[in-house]
Amino acid sequence: MSEPATEKEVLLYSYYRDGEIHGSGLLYKLLRWWKDPNAQTMLSEHLADETRHAWLWTQLIKELGATPVEIDDGYQTRLGERVGVVRNLIDLLALTVVVEQRALRRYTEHLRRRDVPERTREVLRKVTKDEGWHVDWIRQEGRRLAEEAGTPERFDAALERFRRVDHEVFTELEEKERSWLEA
């Protein structure tokens, strides 16, 4: 890249990286819980995407001549603090959908900005391409499992509950991001 990275770029990309790493952890947890053979295949591919996304952000940060910043208050950390430990597969799938939808919106909004360097656009396009199928397959499986359990409304109720928490957490993070972008 021709211009050196700003601290703000490295911090933002580190937040993205942190989200992908936490997403990988959530998927690993699902792999250990959910023994359905088809789900195991889909989760393995999904997990491979999440870890690749974390690497893409890491690689971009390295290309900018920096190292990732340790994030101790990222989106998923804050979300986890508010949600607590999720011990039910249907709820865990709903939470995964909410997290993936947030990543998709976040990356799509970033791509719409005018001042985004081309290399960053490349990474955003790559990660965004995967997020759509991640949301779709997890949502379908969550609804299927809720229906099979005789509680078809459970998945949608969990989505709604987690979206409320997501909104609170993301509003706080946007405020924080605005403060360091304007500094």
C-alpha positions as CSV (number, residue, x, y, z in Angstrom):
1,M,0.0,0.0,0.0
2,S,1.3,3.4,-0.8
3,E,0.2,5.3,2.3
4,P,1.1,4.3,5.8
5,A,-1.8,3.1,7.9
6,T,-3.4,5.4,10.4
7,E,-3.9,4.2,14.0
8,K,-7.6,4.5,13.4
9,E,-7.5,2.1,10.4
10,V,-5.5,-0.4,12.4
11,L,-7.9,-0.1,15.3
12,L,-11.0,-0.5,13.1
13,Y,-9.5,-3.5,11.3
14,S,-8.5,-5.0,14.7
15,Y,-12.1,-4.7,15.8
16,Y,-13.2,-6.6,12.7
17,R,-10.5,-9.2,13.2
18,D,-11.6,-9.6,16.8
19,G,-15.2,-10.2,15.7
20,E,-14.2,-12.9,13.3
21,I,-12.0,-14.6,15.9
22,H,-14.9,-14.6,18.4
23,G,-17.2,-15.9,15.6
24,S,-14.8,-18.7,15.1
25,G,-15.0,-19.6,18.8
26,L,-18.8,-19.6,18.7
27,L,-18.8,-21.9,15.7
28,Y,-16.3,-24.2,17.3
29,K,-18.7,-24.4,20.3
30,L,-21.5,-25.3,17.9
31,L,-19.3,-28.0,16.3
32,R,-18.8,-29.6,19.7
33,W,-22.6,-29.5,20.6
34,W,-24.3,-30.2,17.3
35,K,-23.6,-33.8,16.1
36,D,-25.9,-33.8,13.0
37,P,-23.6,-34.9,10.1
38,N,-24.9,-32.3,7.7
39,A,-24.5,-29.6,10.3
40,Q,-20.9,-30.8,11.0
41,T,-20.1,-30.3,7.3
42,M,-21.7,-26.9,7.1
43,L,-20.1,-25.7,10.4
44,S,-16.7,-26.9,9.3
45,E,-17.0,-24.8,6.1
46,H,-18.4,-21.8,8.0
47,L,-15.6,-22.1,10.6
48,A,-13.0,-22.2,7.8
49,D,-14.5,-18.9,6.4
50,E,-14.4,-17.2,9.8
51,T,-10.8,-18.1,10.5
52,R,-9.9,-17.0,6.9
53,H,-11.7,-13.7,7.5
54,A,-9.6,-13.2,10.7
55,W,-6.5,-13.9,8.7
56,L,-7.5,-11.4,5.9
57,W,-7.9,-8.6,8.5
58,T,-4.6,-9.7,10.1
59,Q,-2.9,-9.8,6.7
60,L,-4.2,-6.3,5.8
61,I,-3.0,-4.9,9.1
62,K,0.4,-6.4,8.4
63,E,0.5,-5.0,4.9
64,L,-0.1,-1.6,6.5
65,G,3.1,-2.1,8.4
66,A,1.3,-2.6,11.8
67,T,0.3,-5.4,14.1
68,P,-3.2,-6.1,15.3
69,V,-4.4,-4.2,18.4
70,E,-5.6,-6.3,21.2
71,I,-9.4,-5.7,21.7
72,D,-10.8,-6.3,25.1
73,D,-14.2,-4.7,24.6
74,G,-15.3,-5.8,21.1
75,Y,-18.8,-6.4,19.9
76,Q,-19.0,-10.1,20.8
77,T,-17.3,-9.6,24.2
78,R,-19.9,-6.9,25.0
79,L,-22.7,-9.0,23.5
80,G,-21.6,-12.1,25.6
81,E,-21.6,-10.0,28.8
82,R,-25.2,-9.0,28.2
83,V,-26.5,-12.3,26.9
84,G,-24.7,-14.6,29.3
85,V,-24.0,-18.3,28.6
86,V,-26.3,-19.7,26.0
87,R,-27.0,-23.4,26.7
88,N,-29.6,-24.3,24.1
89,L,-28.9,-25.1,20.5
90,I,-31.8,-23.1,19.1
91,D,-30.9,-20.0,21.0
92,L,-27.2,-20.4,20.0
93,L,-28.2,-20.6,16.4
94,A,-30.4,-17.5,16.8
95,L,-27.4,-15.7,18.4
96,T,-25.2,-16.7,15.5
97,V,-27.6,-15.3,13.0
98,V,-27.7,-12.0,14.8
99,V,-23.9,-11.8,15.0
100,E,-23.5,-12.8,11.3
101,Q,-26.2,-10.2,10.2
102,R,-24.3,-7.5,12.2
103,A,-21.0,-8.4,10.5
104,L,-22.7,-8.3,7.1
105,R,-24.3,-4.9,7.7
106,R,-21.1,-3.5,9.1
107,Y,-19.0,-4.6,6.2
108,T,-21.6,-3.5,3.6
109,E,-21.8,-0.1,5.2
110,H,-18.0,0.2,5.2
111,L,-18.0,-0.7,1.5
112,R,-20.4,2.2,0.7
113,R,-17.9,4.8,2.1
114,R,-16.2,6.9,-0.6
115,D,-12.8,7.1,1.1
116,V,-12.1,3.3,1.4
117,P,-8.7,2.2,0.0
118,E,-8.9,-0.4,-2.7
119,R,-7.1,-3.0,-0.7
120,T,-9.6,-2.6,2.1
121,R,-12.4,-2.9,-0.4
122,E,-10.9,-6.2,-1.6
123,V,-11.0,-7.6,1.9
124,L,-14.5,-6.2,2.6
125,R,-15.8,-7.8,-0.6
126,K,-14.3,-11.2,0.2
127,V,-15.7,-11.3,3.7
128,T,-19.1,-9.9,2.7
129,K,-19.5,-12.6,0.0
130,D,-19.4,-15.3,2.7
131,E,-21.6,-13.7,5.3
132,G,-24.8,-14.0,3.3
133,W,-24.7,-17.8,3.1
134,H,-23.7,-18.0,6.8
135,V,-26.9,-16.2,7.8
136,D,-29.1,-18.2,5.5
137,W,-28.0,-21.7,6.5
138,I,-28.0,-21.0,10.2
139,R,-31.4,-19.3,10.1
140,Q,-32.9,-22.2,8.1
141,E,-31.5,-24.8,10.6
142,G,-32.6,-22.8,13.6
143,R,-36.2,-22.6,12.3
144,R,-36.1,-26.3,11.3
145,L,-34.9,-27.4,14.8
146,A,-37.5,-25.2,16.6
147,E,-40.3,-26.6,14.4
148,E,-39.1,-30.2,15.1
149,A,-39.1,-29.4,18.8
150,G,-42.7,-28.3,18.5
151,T,-41.9,-24.7,19.3
152,P,-41.7,-23.0,15.9
153,E,-41.9,-19.5,17.5
154,R,-38.9,-20.1,19.8
155,F,-36.3,-19.3,17.2
156,D,-37.9,-16.1,16.1
157,A,-38.4,-15.0,19.7
158,A,-34.7,-15.7,20.4
159,L,-33.8,-13.7,17.3
160,E,-35.8,-10.7,18.6
161,R,-34.3,-10.9,22.1
162,F,-30.8,-11.1,20.8
163,R,-31.4,-8.3,18.2
164,R,-32.4,-6.0,21.1
165,V,-29.2,-6.7,22.9
166,D,-27.3,-6.3,19.6
167,H,-28.8,-2.9,19.0
168,E,-27.8,-1.7,22.5
169,V,-24.2,-3.0,22.1
170,F,-23.7,-1.7,18.6
171,T,-25.0,1.7,19.5
172,E,-22.4,1.9,22.2
173,L,-19.6,0.8,19.9
174,E,-20.7,3.2,17.2
175,E,-20.5,6.0,19.8
176,K,-17.0,4.9,20.8
177,E,-15.9,4.6,17.2
178,R,-17.1,8.1,16.4
179,S,-15.2,9.5,19.4
180,W,-11.9,8.0,18.3
181,L,-12.5,8.8,14.6
182,E,-13.1,12.4,15.4
183,A,-10.1,12.6,17.8
